[in-house]
Amino acid sequence: MAFSSTGFVGHLVPMFPLMRAFVVAGHEVAVITSPELEPFIHREASEHLVVLPAGPPAGVTMKRMGERSGVSPAIEPVPPVIAEFFAGQQVDAGFERARHEATVWAPDVIIGEAMDYIGLLVAGTLGVPFYRHSFGPTRPRILTESLDRVAAGRAAALGVPLTATEALIDIFPAGLQAEGVASPLRQIPLRPEIHHRAGQIPAQIPPAGDPSRLRALVTFGTVFTDPLVRDAAVDSMDPKHWDLVITTGTDDDGATGSSHPERRYVPFTPLGDLLPGTDLVITAGGAGTVLSALIAGIPMVILPLGADHDINAARAEAAGVAVVVHDPGEIGRAATRVLSDPRHHERSRIIAEQIAALPNADVVAARLTTELEERHEQ
C-alpha cells in the first residue's frame, strides 16, 4: 500500500502513525512524495518505508507558481488559488514521475492526505482504491468544490480516470468541527497522535527549576518561520513569570536573544519531546500543533499567519480551548487571559478525552486491511 502527500511536513506527519501500524502488521508501505523528504521520513516515521518520488518539494512548486503568475497560496490564500496549486500545479510538477514509480511498485491501495491530488490521479491510473486522510477540520464547501473542478480538469487533460474516494480517515475530533459542516464521505475515525521520532522514547525537556514559573511552548511550525514575528511574540511574554521553549522550524537553532536565560531555542523537534511540562502553547495554528496541544490537554494562544490557520484558529476559539490574536505583540496579554480562565483548561481536558476515545492506528489498520481483503474477494 502507498500513502501520498504534497510534501508539506504538517500534512505528512499526521499519517505517520497509520504508516507505522501497517509496517508493524507486516505490510510493505510506500510514500508518494518529494524525494527530498526521504531522509526526514526515514528518521521521523520509519526506516522501513519506501519513498516513491513525485516531483520537487511543495515549497519549490509554490515559489515557481508565484514567480510565473504573481499569485500562490502564500500570497493570496483564496479558494481558486489554493485549488490551482494543490490540484493543478502540484499535479503538473509531480504526477508523471509518481505514476511511473507507482506503476512499477504496484500498490493495492493509496491513502492521500487531504490536499493531495497526485495520489488520487495515480489511484485512477492504476485502478486501485483511494482513501483520504485528514489533518485538520473539514474544509469549507467553496474550497472543496474548487479543488474538485481543478482536479477534474487535470484528469481530463491527462486522460486519467478520476476515481471515487472510498472513505475519509478522520483524525479531527467532533468537538472542534464547525456546526453544520461535514464531509460527504464515509468516515473512519482515527485517534491522532503527538509526533515522536521513529523508534525513540520522547526525550522530554526537563521542567524549569522554579516550580512557580510557567512554561510556554512557542512554535510556528516549519513554513511560517519569520524570526521577526517569532521574536515579537517572545518579547511580549513577561520574563518574570514565563520560561519559554521556542522552536525555529529548521534543523539549526537560529536563536536570537539567546542571552535571556528564560528562553530556550530548539531546532525542529518532535512535539512529543516538547509538550510534557508545558502550560501553554503559542502557535500559528497549524492543524498538527493544534491537535497535539489538545491531545495533551493544553490550551493555546493562536496567531494565524496563513494557509489553513484561520480555519483552525476559529475552530479552537469556538471550542473554548484558545484565544486568537492578530498581532504578535498581543500574545503576552492573551497568555495571561488563557491561564487565568479555568474554562480554557476544562474545555481542553474535554477535547483530550474525546480524542482519547477514538480508535488507534492499529485498530484502523486492521479495519482497512479487512476492507481490502473483502474487496478482493468480491
N, C-alpha and C positions, 0 to 999 in steps of 0.2 A: 504494500500500500504506500501511497505517497501523500504528503502534505504539500501545500503550495502557499507561498507568501509573497507579498510585494517586496519584502526586504526591509521594511521599517522594523526596527527592533521591537518597538511597542506592539506591533501586530504579530510578530513571530513568537515572542516569548510565551504568551498565554497558551500556545499549542504544545509547549514542551511537555507538560505532564501527560497528555494523551500519547504523544510520541513515545515517551519512556514506557508507558504502560503497554503499548503494542510490542516494543522491543523485549520487555520482560516476559511477555506472553509467547515469545518465540517467533514473531513476525519479522520479515525484512521490511525496513521502513526507509523511505527516501524523502527528501525535502526539495521541492522545486523552488529555487530562489536564486538570487545573485551569487555567483561563485565566490565573491569576495567575503561572503559571510561564513564560508566553510569552517575556518578556524574558530570563530565565535560559536557556531552551532556545536562543534565537537567539544569545546571547552565548557559551554554552558548547559547543553542539553544531554548529549550522549555521543561518545566516540563511535558508536555502532550505527549512526545514521549516515546514509549515503546522500550526498548533495548532487542534485541534477541541475546544471547551470541554466539560468534563464535571464540572460541579459545583464546590463550594468546595475549597480546599486540604485535604489529608488531615488535617492537624493540627487544622483547624477542626472537621471531622466527628468526630474523636476526642474533642475537648473537649466538643462537644454530646452525644455518647453518654455521656460521664461525668456530665455535668450532669443528663441525663434519667434514667439508670438507676443511677448510682452506680458503674458499672464501665466499664472500657475497657482496651485492651491496655496503656496506660501505667500503669494502676492495678493490674490483675490479668492478667498475660500468660499465660493458660492457654488450651488449645485452643478450648473453646467460646466464650470471649470474643473471641479473635483471629479465629475464623471469623465470628462475628456482625459484627465490624467490617468485615473485608475483603470478605466475600461477601454481607453484609447491609446494614449502614449505608452503606457506600461506594456500593453499588448504588442504594439508596434516594435518596442525595443527588445522584447524577450520571448515572444511566442514561438517563433520559428525554431530557435535553439532548444527551447523547452520541449516542443513537440518532437524533435529528433531524439533528444535524450530520453524522454519518457517512452517513446515508441520502442527504443532498444531495451529499456529497463522493464517495461510492461507491468505497470501496477494494476491491481484488481479494483482499486477504488482510489479516488482523490478527495482529500479534505482540504478545502481552501479557506483562508481567513476571510473576514467579512468584506474586505475591499479588493480581494484578489480575483482577477478575471482571466489570467493566463491559465490557471488550473481548471477553470470552468471550460475554456475552449479546448484544452488538452483532453479533458474527460470526454467532450463531444467527439473529438477526433478518434479517440481510442474506443469509444462506445462503452465506457465504464461508469459506474455510479459516481455522483458528485454530492458531497455534503459540505455545508458551510459551518465554520467555527467562529463564534462571535468573540470580540474582545471588549465590547462596550455595550451601551444601550441600543435598542432598536433604532435604526436610522429613520429620519423623517421621510414620509412618503415621497415628497418632492425630490429628495435626493435619490432614493431607490429607483424611482421612475426614470430619472436622468441617466443613472448608471445602466439600467436595462436597455434604454434606447441606444446608447453608445455601444454597448456590448453587442446588441443585435446587428448594428451596422458593421462592426468589425467582423463578426461571424460571417455575415453575408459576403463581405469583401474577400474573406479568406476561403470561402466555400466550406465552412466548418459547421456542423450541426450545433445548435445552441441547446445543450442538454438541460433537462429539468433538474432542479435541486431536490435531493431526496429528503433532507431534513436540516434543521439548524441545531448544531451542538451549541447550547447556550450557557455561557458561564456568568451571565449577568443576573443578579438576584431580582426577584419580582418587586421587592420593596423600593428599588431605585428606578423602575421603569415609569415613564410618563403615563398618566391615566389615559386610556383610550388608544394608546399606541401599542400595537402588537404585530409581530411578524406573521405573515400569512402561511409560513412554512410549519410543517410538523416540528415540534420542539423536543430535543433530547437534552434535559438539564445535566450540567456537569459542574462539579464544585471547582471554582478557581483556586489556584494555589499561589502563595507568595514565592517568588522565584528564588531558587537556591542553585548553586553550581552543581553540575553533574558529579555524582559520587562523593559529595562532600557534605559534612555536617555544617550548618551555618556557623561562621566564625563571628560571634556577636561582639560588637564594640562594647567594651566594659562600661558600666554606668559611671556617672560623674562621682567624684569623691565626696561632694557635699550633697546629701540627700534632700536638702531644702531647695536645690536648684532644679529647674525643669529642663527637659531635653526636647529640642525640636529638630526634626529632620527636614532640611531644605533641599528639595530635589526637583529640578525642572526637566528631567528626562535626558534623552540623548540627541534631540533635534533642536529644541529651543534653549540653547546653552549660552546666550549672551551674558558675559560676565558683568556687564554694567547693570543689567536687570537683576541678576542674582545678588550682586553686592549691595544694590539699593534695598533689596528685600532684607538682606542680612543686617544692614546698618540700621534698619528700623526696629530691630529687636533690642530690648533693654539688656545690656550685658550683665547687669547686677542680678538678673533673675533667670537667664537662659544660657544653657550650654547648647551649642549648635553643631550638628553634623551636616556638612554641606557637600553635595555631590557636584562634580564638574561635568559629568556626562561623557567624558573622554577617558582614554587609557593613561593619561597623566593627571596629576592633581590640579594643575592650573591654578594654584592657590594665589589669591590676593588677600591682603590683610592678615597674613598668617602670623603676624606678631601678636594678635589677640589670643590670649590663652583659652578663651571660652569658645573659640572656633576651631573645628577640625575639618579640613578639606580632604575628600577622598575621591579617587577616580571611579570609573564605572564599577559598581559593587552590587551584587545581588541584594535585593531588598530584604531577603531572609537574614542577611547579616546586619542590617541597619535598623530594622524596626523594633527588635526587643529593647525594652527600656525607654522607648520613645513616648512622649506625652502628646505630641502634636506633629502632624505632617503639613509642611508648606510645599505646595506643588502647583504646577501649571495646569493640572487637570487631565493628564494623560490617563486613559482608561486603566492601564495596568497598575499605576501608582494608586489611583483612587480605590480600585478593588483590593489591592494589597493592604492599604491602610484599614479598610473595613473588615477584611479577614482578621486583622489583629485588633479590631475594635477601637481604632484610634481616630479621633475627629481631625478635621483639616481646615486650613485656610487655603483657598484656591485663587490663583491669579491666572486667568485664561490668557494664553498667548497666541493661539491659532489652532489650526487643524480641527479636531473634534472637542477641543477644550471647553467651549461654551456649552455644548450639549451635556458633557459630563459634569461640569460645574453646576448647571441648572438642576440636574437630577440630584446631585449630592446636597445642594442647598434646600431643595424642596423636601428631601427626606430628613432634613434636620441634622445632618452629620457634618456640615461645613458652612463656613462663611465665605462669600465670594467678594473679592476686591478687584479693582481695575487699575490700581497704581501700586507699584512695589513699596512705596513709602507708607502705604496704609496697612501693611502686613502686621507690624508690631501691635497696633491698636486692635486689629482683628484677632490676633492671637490671644490677647487679654480677654476679649469678649468670649471666645470659644472656651477657654479654660475656666472662666468664671460662671459659665452657664451649664449646670449639670444635665440639662436636656440634650446637649450635643453628645455627651458621654453615653447617656442612656440610649439614644437612638442608634449610636454606633454599635453598642452592645447588641441591640435587637437585630440589626442588619447582619452582624457577625454570626448570630445564632441561625439566621435564615440561610446564610452561606454554608455553615457547617452541616446543615441538614441535607444539602444536595449530594447526589451520588458522586463518588470519587472516580478518578480516571480509570482504575482497574475495572470497576463495575461498567462504566460506559464502553471501554474497550471490548469487554466480553459481550455486551449487548450488540455492538456494531458487528463483531465477528459473527454472532448468531444471525443477524440480519443478512449479511453477505452470504453465509452458507445456505440459508433458506432461499435466497435469490438464485443461487447457482443450481439448486435442486429443482427449481420450477421449470 
